[in-house]
């Protein structure tokens, strides 16, 4: 019996599993940082996760009211996280380890050029356009040119570190040739009602009865501009059948152009004075627009070369 008990005791002892020691991963010394990320007290896995989370934050871009983001990986950045963690494991307490980053310079340069193309805008000069029967000055816009080089440098600076301050696209603004709407003159001539309207800065300043072209010689419709101004002009017969055989007329009461001539971009057509005031309000001319002497002299003082003139049917 004693022998049997001894055997059972040995068998029981062999059934107890042996205790296997578990290896504890090394931790980084107190206060150690990788860039701005504190990794002291972390093991390698924890440190890698913390560094990647901090570095992978998106780059933020700003242009005017527009906002957008791009991940470092989208811009070709490759941080050497594992190498930085290995160096951190061997670092002394409170030491800072640099995170090395590989950057695809060509990819970043291409992105900068793409932004420059996307946001480029030519200058738009202020113009006077006809809305309904009324001239309106449009808004001017300055040209916008994004500085691709400066933008690329800002992107590279962010990718080489952990900083994620917004990148405001560097750009230049080239001002357009602004025409102040407060002083923009414009003329609208209505053929049907035989009236001339003078506007300044979009406001009606003067309204005059005029004579327009006869049915056989209608005043042309369209948008024109003042190209010449003459005081006491000499009338030169035009190259037209109705003027065949006529001689030039010097300034004076018999001159068909009166005391002022405003030539338009339509050949041979202008706004001028007349001594035949009875023709005002009728279709009496050979295509030009006639005004009374005092009225045309006032208009002459208000307009300059380039002043827009609309002749419409109303």
DRENDO-1510 file (C-alpha; in Angstrom, 1 decimal, always signed):
<recs>
REC; n; res; u; v; w
REC; 1; UNK; +0.0; +0.0; +0.0 .
REC; 2; UNK; +2.8; +2.5; +0.8 .
REC; 3; UNK; +4.3; +1.9; -2.6 .
REC; 4; UNK; +1.0; +2.6; -4.4 .
REC; 5; UNK; +0.5; +5.9; -2.5 .
REC; 6; UNK; +4.0; +7.0; -3.4 .
REC; 7; UNK; +3.3; +6.4; -7.1 .
REC; 8; UNK; +0.0; +8.4; -7.0 .
REC; 9; UNK; +1.7; +11.3; -5.4 .
REC; 10; UNK; +4.4; +11.4; -8.2 .
REC; 11; UNK; +1.7; +11.2; -10.9 .
REC; 12; UNK; -0.2; +14.1; -9.4 .
REC; 13; UNK; +2.9; +16.3; -9.2 .
REC; 14; UNK; +3.7; +15.8; -12.9 .
REC; 15; UNK; +0.2; +17.0; -13.9 .
REC; 16; UNK; +0.8; +20.6; -12.6 .
REC; 17; UNK; +1.9; +22.8; -15.6 .
REC; 18; UNK; +5.2; +24.7; -15.3 .
REC; 19; UNK; +5.1; +28.5; -15.0 .
REC; 20; UNK; +6.5; +30.2; -18.2 .
REC; 21; UNK; +7.8; +33.7; -17.6 .
REC; 22; UNK; +6.2; +36.4; -20.0 .
REC; 23; UNK; +8.5; +38.9; -21.6 .
REC; 24; UNK; +7.6; +42.5; -20.9 .
REC; 25; UNK; +8.2; +44.8; -23.9 .
REC; 26; UNK; +10.6; +47.6; -23.1 .
REC; 27; UNK; +9.3; +51.1; -22.6 .
REC; 28; UNK; +10.7; +54.4; -23.6 .
REC; 29; UNK; +12.4; +56.5; -20.9 .
REC; 30; UNK; +10.5; +59.2; -19.0 .
REC; 31; UNK; +9.9; +62.5; -20.9 .
REC; 32; UNK; +11.2; +61.3; -24.3 .
REC; 33; UNK; +9.5; +63.0; -27.2 .
REC; 34; UNK; +9.3; +62.3; -30.9 .
REC; 35; UNK; +8.9; +65.8; -32.3 .
REC; 36; UNK; +6.2; +67.3; -30.0 .
REC; 37; UNK; +4.7; +63.9; -29.2 .
REC; 38; UNK; +5.5; +62.7; -25.6 .
REC; 39; UNK; +6.2; +58.9; -25.9 .
REC; 40; UNK; +7.9; +58.4; -22.5 .
REC; 41; UNK; +6.6; +55.4; -20.7 .
REC; 42; UNK; +5.2; +53.9; -23.9 .
REC; 43; UNK; +6.2; +50.7; -25.6 .
REC; 44; UNK; +7.0; +50.6; -29.3 .
REC; 45; UNK; +3.5; +49.7; -30.5 .
REC; 46; UNK; +1.9; +52.5; -28.4 .
REC; 47; UNK; +4.5; +55.0; -29.5 .
REC; 48; UNK; +4.1; +54.3; -33.2 .
REC; 49; UNK; +0.3; +54.7; -32.9 .
REC; 50; UNK; +0.7; +58.0; -31.1 .
REC; 51; UNK; +3.2; +59.4; -33.6 .
REC; 52; UNK; +1.2; +58.3; -36.6 .
REC; 53; UNK; -2.0; +59.8; -35.2 .
REC; 54; UNK; -0.2; +63.2; -34.6 .
REC; 55; UNK; +1.5; +63.2; -38.0 .
REC; 56; UNK; -1.4; +62.1; -40.1 .
REC; 57; UNK; -3.6; +65.0; -39.3 .
REC; 58; UNK; -4.7; +66.7; -42.6 .
REC; 59; UNK; -3.1; +69.8; -44.0 .
REC; 60; UNK; -5.7; +72.6; -44.1 .
REC; 61; UNK; -5.9; +75.1; -47.0 .
REC; 62; UNK; -7.5; +78.5; -47.1 .
REC; 63; UNK; -8.2; +80.7; -50.2 .
REC; 64; UNK; -10.7; +83.5; -49.6 .
REC; 65; UNK; -13.9; +81.8; -48.4 .
REC; 66; UNK; -12.9; +78.4; -49.6 .
REC; 67; UNK; -11.5; +75.7; -47.2 .
REC; 68; UNK; -10.3; +72.2; -48.0 .
REC; 69; UNK; -7.9; +69.5; -46.6 .
REC; 70; UNK; -5.4; +67.0; -47.8 .
REC; 71; UNK; -3.8; +64.1; -46.0 .
REC; 72; UNK; +0.1; +64.0; -45.8 .
REC; 73; UNK; +0.0; +60.6; -47.7 .
REC; 74; UNK; -2.0; +62.2; -50.5 .
REC; 75; UNK; +0.8; +64.7; -51.0 .
REC; 76; UNK; +3.5; +62.0; -51.1 .
REC; 77; UNK; +4.8; +62.3; -47.5 .
REC; 78; UNK; +6.3; +59.2; -45.9 .
REC; 79; UNK; +7.2; +59.5; -42.2 .
REC; 80; UNK; +9.8; +57.1; -40.9 .
REC; 81; UNK; +7.9; +56.3; -37.7 .
REC; 82; UNK; +9.4; +52.9; -36.8 .
REC; 83; UNK; +13.0; +54.3; -37.1 .
REC; 84; UNK; +12.1; +57.2; -34.8 .
REC; 85; UNK; +10.5; +54.8; -32.2 .
REC; 86; UNK; +13.7; +52.6; -32.2 .
REC; 87; UNK; +15.8; +55.7; -31.5 .
REC; 88; UNK; +13.4; +56.8; -28.8 .
REC; 89; UNK; +13.7; +53.4; -27.1 .
REC; 90; UNK; +17.4; +54.0; -26.7 .
REC; 91; UNK; +17.1; +57.7; -25.8 .
REC; 92; UNK; +18.0; +59.2; -22.5 .
REC; 93; UNK; +15.2; +60.6; -20.3 .
REC; 94; UNK; +13.7; +63.9; -21.6 .
REC; 95; UNK; +15.5; +63.7; -24.9 .
REC; 96; UNK; +13.7; +64.8; -28.2 .
REC; 97; UNK; +13.9; +62.5; -31.2 .
REC; 98; UNK; +13.5; +63.9; -34.7 .
REC; 99; UNK; +11.0; +62.3; -37.0 .
REC; 100; UNK; +12.5; +61.9; -40.5 .
REC; 101; UNK; +10.0; +62.4; -43.4 .
REC; 102; UNK; +10.5; +61.4; -47.0 .
REC; 103; UNK; +8.7; +63.9; -49.3 .
REC; 104; UNK; +7.9; +63.5; -53.0 .
REC; 105; UNK; +8.9; +67.0; -54.1 .
REC; 106; UNK; +7.6; +66.5; -57.6 .
REC; 107; UNK; +4.2; +65.5; -56.3 .
REC; 108; UNK; +4.0; +68.6; -54.0 .
REC; 109; UNK; +5.2; +70.9; -56.8 .
REC; 110; UNK; +2.5; +69.5; -59.1 .
REC; 111; UNK; -0.1; +70.1; -56.5 .
REC; 112; UNK; +1.0; +73.7; -56.1 .
REC; 113; UNK; +0.8; +74.2; -59.9 .
REC; 114; UNK; -2.6; +72.7; -59.9 .
REC; 115; UNK; -3.8; +75.1; -57.2 .
REC; 116; UNK; -2.3; +78.1; -59.1 .
REC; 117; UNK; -4.2; +77.1; -62.3 .
REC; 118; UNK; -7.4; +76.4; -60.4 .
REC; 119; UNK; -7.5; +79.8; -58.7 .
REC; 120; UNK; -6.1; +82.0; -61.5 .
REC; 121; UNK; -8.5; +84.7; -62.6 .
REC; 122; UNK; -8.0; +87.5; -65.2 .
REC; 123; UNK; -8.8; +91.1; -64.5 .
REC; 124; UNK; -12.2; +92.2; -65.5 .
REC; 125; UNK; -12.6; +95.9; -66.2 .
REC; 126; UNK; -15.7; +97.7; -65.2 .
REC; 127; UNK; -18.0; +98.2; -68.2 .
REC; 128; UNK; -21.2; +100.0; -68.9 .
REC; 129; UNK; -23.9; +97.8; -70.3 .
REC; 130; UNK; -27.5; +98.4; -71.3 .
REC; 131; UNK; -30.1; +96.7; -69.0 .
REC; 132; UNK; -33.5; +97.3; -70.5 .
REC; 133; UNK; -33.2; +100.8; -71.8 .
REC; 134; UNK; -30.9; +102.0; -69.0 .
REC; 135; UNK; -27.0; +101.9; -68.8 .
REC; 136; UNK; -25.6; +100.2; -65.8 .
REC; 137; UNK; -21.9; +100.0; -64.7 .
REC; 138; UNK; -20.8; +96.5; -64.0 .
REC; 139; UNK; -18.3; +95.6; -61.2 .
REC; 140; UNK; -14.6; +95.4; -61.9 .
REC; 141; UNK; -12.6; +92.4; -60.6 .
REC; 142; UNK; -8.9; +92.4; -60.0 .
REC; 143; UNK; -6.7; +89.6; -61.5 .
REC; 144; UNK; -5.7; +86.9; -59.0 .
REC; 145; UNK; -2.5; +85.0; -59.5 .
REC; 146; UNK; -1.6; +82.3; -56.9 .
REC; 147; UNK; +2.2; +82.1; -56.1 .
REC; 148; UNK; +2.8; +78.4; -56.8 .
REC; 149; UNK; +6.4; +78.6; -55.4 .
REC; 150; UNK; +5.4; +80.1; -52.1 .
REC; 151; UNK; +2.5; +77.7; -51.7 .
REC; 152; UNK; +4.8; +74.7; -52.4 .
REC; 153; UNK; +7.2; +75.9; -49.7 .
REC; 154; UNK; +4.4; +76.2; -47.2 .
REC; 155; UNK; +3.2; +72.7; -47.9 .
REC; 156; UNK; +6.8; +71.3; -47.6 .
REC; 157; UNK; +7.3; +73.0; -44.3 .
REC; 158; UNK; +4.1; +71.3; -42.9 .
REC; 159; UNK; +5.0; +67.9; -44.3 .
REC; 160; UNK; +8.5; +67.9; -42.8 .
REC; 161; UNK; +7.0; +68.3; -39.3 .
REC; 162; UNK; +3.9; +68.1; -37.2 .
REC; 163; UNK; +2.7; +71.7; -37.6 .
REC; 164; UNK; -0.8; +71.9; -39.2 .
REC; 165; UNK; -1.5; +75.6; -39.1 .
REC; 166; UNK; -3.8; +76.5; -42.1 .
REC; 167; UNK; -1.9; +77.2; -45.3 .
REC; 168; UNK; -3.2; +80.5; -46.8 .
REC; 169; UNK; -2.5; +80.5; -50.5 .
REC; 170; UNK; -0.1; +83.4; -51.4 .
REC; 171; UNK; -1.5; +85.4; -54.2 .
REC; 172; UNK; -1.1; +88.7; -56.0 .
REC; 173; UNK; -4.0; +91.0; -57.1 .
REC; 174; UNK; -3.5; +93.1; -60.2 .
REC; 175; UNK; -6.1; +95.8; -60.2 .
REC; 176; UNK; -8.2; +96.3; -63.3 .
REC; 177; UNK; -8.7; +99.6; -65.1 .
REC; 178; UNK; -11.5; +100.8; -62.8 .
REC; 179; UNK; -14.1; +103.2; -64.1 .
REC; 180; UNK; -15.8; +104.9; -61.3 .
REC; 181; UNK; -19.5; +104.3; -61.6 .
REC; 182; UNK; -20.2; +107.6; -59.9 .
REC; 183; UNK; -18.9; +109.5; -63.0 .
REC; 184; UNK; -19.6; +107.1; -65.8 .
REC; 185; UNK; -21.4; +109.0; -68.7 .
REC; 186; UNK; -23.6; +107.2; -71.2 .
REC; 187; UNK; -26.0; +108.2; -73.9 .
REC; 188; UNK; -29.1; +106.3; -75.0 .
REC; 189; UNK; -30.9; +107.4; -78.2 .
REC; 190; UNK; -34.4; +106.1; -78.8 .
REC; 191; UNK; -35.2; +106.2; -82.5 .
REC; 192; UNK; -39.0; +105.6; -82.3 .
REC; 193; UNK; -39.6; +108.3; -79.6 .
REC; 194; UNK; -36.9; +110.6; -81.1 .
REC; 195; UNK; -35.3; +111.3; -77.7 .
REC; 196; UNK; -31.8; +111.4; -76.3 .
REC; 197; UNK; -31.1; +110.4; -72.7 .
REC; 198; UNK; -27.9; +111.3; -71.0 .
REC; 199; UNK; -26.9; +109.3; -67.9 .
REC; 200; UNK; -24.1; +109.8; -65.4 .
REC; 201; UNK; -23.3; +107.1; -62.9 .
REC; 202; UNK; -26.5; +105.3; -63.8 .
REC; 203; UNK; -28.7; +108.3; -63.1 .
REC; 204; UNK; -30.7; +110.2; -65.7 .
REC; 205; UNK; -29.3; +113.7; -66.0 .
REC; 206; UNK; -30.7; +115.0; -69.3 .
REC; 207; UNK; -33.5; +114.2; -71.7 .
REC; 208; UNK; -33.7; +115.9; -75.1 .
REC; 209; UNK; -35.9; +115.8; -78.2 .
REC; 210; UNK; -33.8; +115.0; -81.3 .
REC; 211; UNK; -34.1; +114.4; -85.0 .
REC; 212; UNK; -33.1; +111.0; -86.4 .
REC; 213; UNK; -32.6; +109.6; -89.9 .
REC; 214; UNK; -35.2; +109.5; -92.6 .
REC; 215; UNK; -36.7; +106.1; -93.6 .
REC; 216; UNK; -34.4; +106.1; -96.6 .
REC; 217; UNK; -31.3; +106.9; -94.4 .
REC; 218; UNK; -32.1; +105.4; -91.0 .
REC; 219; UNK; -30.0; +106.1; -88.0 .
REC; 220; UNK; -28.2; +102.8; -87.3 .
REC; 221; UNK; -29.0; +100.8; -84.2 .
REC; 222; UNK; -26.4; +99.3; -81.9 .
REC; 223; UNK; -23.8; +100.1; -79.4 .
REC; 224; UNK; -21.3; +102.8; -80.4 .
REC; 225; UNK; -18.8; +105.1; -78.7 .
REC; 226; UNK; -17.8; +108.7; -79.1 .
REC; 227; UNK; -14.5; +108.9; -81.1 .
REC; 228; UNK; -14.2; +112.5; -82.1 .
REC; 229; UNK; -15.3; +116.0; -80.9 .
REC; 230; UNK; -15.3; +119.1; -83.0 .
REC; 231; UNK; -16.1; +122.7; -82.2 .
REC; 232; UNK; -17.6; +124.8; -85.0 .
REC; 233; UNK; -17.0; +122.0; -87.5 .
REC; 234; UNK; -16.8; +122.4; -91.3 .
REC; 235; UNK; -19.4; +120.2; -93.1 .
REC; 236; UNK; -17.7; +118.0; -95.7 .
REC; 237; UNK; -20.1; +116.3; -98.2 .
REC; 238; UNK; -20.1; +112.6; -97.6 .
REC; 239; UNK; -19.5; +110.1; -100.3 .
REC; 240; UNK; -23.2; +109.5; -100.9 .
REC; 241; UNK; -25.6; +110.0; -103.8 .
REC; 242; UNK; -27.7; +112.5; -101.9 .
REC; 243; UNK; -24.6; +114.8; -101.4 .
REC; 244; UNK; -23.3; +114.6; -105.0 .
REC; 245; UNK; -22.4; +118.0; -106.3 .
REC; 246; UNK; -22.6; +119.7; -102.9 .
REC; 247; UNK; -19.7; +121.9; -101.6 .
REC; 248; UNK; -18.2; +122.0; -98.1 .
REC; 249; UNK; -19.9; +124.5; -95.7 .
REC; 250; UNK; -17.8; +126.6; -93.3 .
REC; 251; UNK; -18.9; +127.2; -89.7 .
REC; 252; UNK; -21.9; +129.5; -89.3 .
REC; 253; UNK; -25.7; +129.7; -89.5 .
REC; 254; UNK; -25.9; +127.7; -92.8 .
REC; 255; UNK; -23.7; +124.8; -91.5 .
REC; 256; UNK; -25.8; +121.5; -91.3 .
REC; 257; UNK; -23.7; +120.4; -88.3 .
REC; 258; UNK; -24.5; +123.4; -86.1 .
REC; 259; UNK; -21.8; +124.4; -83.6 .
REC; 260; UNK; -20.7; +120.9; -82.3 .
REC; 261; UNK; -20.0; +117.5; -83.7 .
REC; 262; UNK; -19.7; +114.2; -81.8 .
REC; 263; UNK; -18.5; +111.5; -84.2 .
REC; 264; UNK; -19.4; +107.9; -83.4 .
REC; 265; UNK; -17.8; +104.6; -84.2 .
REC; 266; UNK; -20.4; +104.1; -87.0 .
REC; 267; UNK; -18.7; +105.6; -90.1 .
REC; 268; UNK; -20.2; +109.0; -91.0 .
REC; 269; UNK; -22.7; +109.0; -88.2 .
REC; 270; UNK; -22.6; +111.5; -85.3 .
REC; 271; UNK; -24.5; +113.6; -82.9 .
REC; 272; UNK; -24.5; +117.2; -83.9 .
REC; 273; UNK; -26.2; +120.5; -83.6 .
REC; 274; UNK; -28.7; +122.1; -86.1 .
REC; 275; UNK; -30.1; +125.5; -86.9 .
REC; 276; UNK; -33.2; +123.8; -88.3 .
REC; 277; UNK; -34.9; +123.4; -84.9 .
REC; 278; UNK; -38.2; +122.7; -86.6 .
REC; 279; UNK; -36.8; +119.3; -87.6 .
REC; 280; UNK; -36.4; +118.1; -84.0 .
REC; 281; UNK; -38.8; +115.4; -83.0 .
REC; 282; UNK; -38.9; +114.1; -86.6 .
REC; 283; UNK; -37.1; +111.7; -88.9 .
REC; 284; UNK; -35.3; +114.3; -91.0 .
REC; 285; UNK; -31.6; +113.6; -91.2 .
REC; 286; UNK; -29.4; +111.4; -93.4 .
REC; 287; UNK; -28.6; +109.1; -90.5 .
REC; 288; UNK; -27.1; +111.4; -87.9 .
REC; 289; UNK; -28.8; +112.6; -84.7 .
REC; 290; UNK; -29.6; +116.3; -84.5 .
REC; 291; UNK; -29.9; +118.4; -81.4 .
REC; 292; UNK; -30.6; +122.1; -80.6 .
REC; 293; UNK; -27.5; +124.2; -80.4 .
REC; 294; UNK; -27.6; +124.9; -76.6 .
REC; 295; UNK; -28.4; +121.3; -75.9 .
REC; 296; UNK; -25.6; +119.8; -78.0 .
REC; 297; UNK; -23.1; +122.2; -76.6 .
REC; 298; UNK; -24.1; +121.1; -73.1 .
REC; 299; UNK; -23.8; +117.4; -74.1 .
REC; 300; UNK; -20.5; +118.1; -75.7 .
REC; 301; UNK; -19.1; +119.3; -72.4 .
REC; 302; UNK; -20.3; +116.1; -70.6 .
REC; 303; UNK; -18.9; +113.4; -72.8 .
REC; 304; UNK; -15.4; +112.3; -73.9 .
REC; 305; UNK; -13.8; +109.9; -76.3 .
REC; 306; UNK; -15.0; +106.4; -75.4 .
REC; 307; UNK; -18.3; +107.4; -74.0 .
REC; 308; UNK; -20.8; +104.6; -74.8 .
REC; 309; UNK; -23.8; +105.5; -77.0 .
REC; 310; UNK; -26.7; +103.1; -77.5 .
REC; 311; UNK; -29.1; +103.7; -80.4 .
REC; 312; UNK; -32.2; +101.6; -79.8 .
REC; 313; UNK; -35.7; +101.3; -81.4 .
REC; 314; UNK; -37.8; +102.2; -78.4 .
</recs>
